[in-house]
Amino acid sequence: MSDPVLYGYWRSSAAYRVRIAVNVKGVAAQYEYVRLREGEQRRKPFLALNPAGLVPAWRDADGFVLGQSLAIIEYIDDVFPEPPLLPSDPRLKAICREIAYGIACDIHPLGNLRVLERLSADFGASAEARAAWCRQWIGRGFAAIEPRLVHFAGRHSIGDQISLADICLVPQVYNARRFGLDLTPFPRIVAADASAREQPAFAAAAPETQPDAPSASPP
Ligand SMILES: N[C@@H](CCC(=O)N[C@@H](CS)C(=O)NCC(=O)O)C(=O)O
């Protein structure tokens, strides 16, 4: 059987989450790159894989296909149980999911490429107006997550083990920096991001190290 395939894009934070999970689990996977700026996600053959027209998508060797980064990560966690990505304690597991869903459901969609494109096409938003939009929504979301980390973080977001919370947090902090958000009000988020990125699994998933990343990325 050949390896599963992860369809992604170097600067997609949703694909970045899955790359981290794949690396944490030590799963052998092939990578296929979908050029979002060229609109490949909205055309065949990618649409046949993920009708949502979004990366990431996952395809097993037998043809099983899955979209949605959190569904893919939880599937990988089920198929490759070690190390677990969720704490075993029910309350810590719920807090971990709260952080992950806060990022994936409340923050991330508002900064997605197709949303930013509509802001410009429908309302004439400039690049700076789009960045300010992203900063606002990421800042509001981080303001809800920071108190959780004050309470629950150890070396990582939830205690001392890498979890789904870190897997979602690090790519969102990458986006926050990309859009110029002042992270000073979020010291625990900054600390959790730095600790996680020291791990080889996170370093190897970093956007700028991906083969489809341009050597000098546009702002
Ligand atoms: N909820 C989805 C979101 C996926 C998503 O928004 N992907 C972005 C990149 S981070 C994308 O493909 N954007 C393409 C577009 O907006 O056209 C997930 O977690 O997988």
The ligand as an SDF file (V2000), in Angstrom:
LIG
                    3D

 20 19  0  0  0  0  0  0  0  0999 V2000
  -12.4380   24.4310    8.3980 N   0  0  0  0  0  0  0  0  0  0  0  0
  -11.5140   24.0740    7.3510 C   0  0  0  0  0  0  0  0  0  0  0  0
  -10.9360   25.3470    6.7890 C   0  0  0  0  0  0  0  0  0  0  0  0
  -10.0300   25.0910    5.6060 C   0  0  0  0  0  0  0  0  0  0  0  0
   -9.5830   26.3940    4.9870 C   0  0  0  0  0  0  0  0  0  0  0  0
  -10.1860   27.4390    5.2120 O   0  0  0  0  0  0  0  0  0  0  0  0
   -8.5070   26.3120    4.1860 N   0  0  0  0  0  0  0  0  0  0  0  0
   -8.0110   27.4910    3.5540 C   0  0  0  0  0  0  0  0  0  0  0  0
   -6.5160   27.6220    3.7460 C   0  0  0  0  0  0  0  0  0  0  0  0
   -6.1020   27.8010    5.4560 S   0  0  0  0  0  0  0  0  0  0  0  0
   -8.2820   27.4320    2.0670 C   0  0  0  0  0  0  0  0  0  0  0  0
   -8.1980   26.3880    1.4750 O   0  0  0  0  0  0  0  0  0  0  0  0
   -8.6160   28.5800    1.4670 N   0  0  0  0  0  0  0  0  0  0  0  0
   -8.8430   28.6560    0.0680 C   0  0  0  0  0  0  0  0  0  0  0  0
   -9.8370   29.6890   -0.3040 C   0  0  0  0  0  0  0  0  0  0  0  0
  -10.2920   30.4430    0.5620 O   0  0  0  0  0  0  0  0  0  0  0  0
  -10.1520   29.7430   -1.4850 O   0  0  0  0  0  0  0  0  0  0  0  0
  -10.4310   23.1560    7.9060 C   0  0  0  0  0  0  0  0  0  0  0  0
  -10.1370   23.2550    9.1040 O   0  0  0  0  0  0  0  0  0  0  0  0
   -9.9040   22.3170    7.1630 O   0  0  0  0  0  0  0  0  0  0  0  0
  1  2  1  0
  2  3  1  0
  2 18  1  0
  3  4  1  0
  4  5  1  0
  5  6  2  0
  5  7  1  0
  7  8  1  0
  8  9  1  0
  8 11  1  0
  9 10  1  0
 11 12  2  0
 11 13  1  0
 13 14  1  0
 14 15  1  0
 15 16  2  0
 15 17  1  0
 18 19  2  0
 18 20  1  0
M  END
$$$$
